Amino acid sequence: MGLDQYAYTTKGEENEEIAYWRKHNALHGWMENLWQEQGCPKKDDEDGCFNCIPLELNMENLDKLEQDIIGGNLPETQGFFFGADSRDNDYHREKTLEFIAKARQAIKDGKKVFYDSWW
């Protein structure tokens, strides 16, 4: 078990995975903060956990995420299944910046972009 994270695009009935992370807890914390700022959409459990809830991302969200990655401002995020602090992990940093580029292009192509996780 552990924190598994995905990003995918949708257009109509078509879904395409564009990124996968394993235990990038800082990214998950950033996404959870965004989810809370948006009023916890699609919350379907009583404990309020941000788990298995697709979160739609727009260009503004992607711009902010990129700024926070470059500025070293992802939040420290802990959880039993989340692994070691991933804020300073170069592999996760580069993979997430690649995701942002793909996500921007997908939005320009008329697709929706979502982040989802399971732990």
C-alpha angles and dihedrals in degrees: 000000000000146000111310118182133189140184121199142167129228133198115170107316093338120105126183127183110227101173142016128191131184116209098342089153095170091059090047090052090050091051092046090053090051090049090052091048088054092054098262097285118205093014104166104171135068099234094062096233118163095226129127091000117130112226118200115222127204133192093270091053091049092049091051092046091052091049091050093049094048091044093048091242104134110128124252103250127188133189137151093255097031102092128212123341107287100191095104098036108125093199092056091044094055094041091052093048088052089051091052091054091049092046093051091052092047091053090049087052091056098259129130119236125214137184118208135172143189129199 
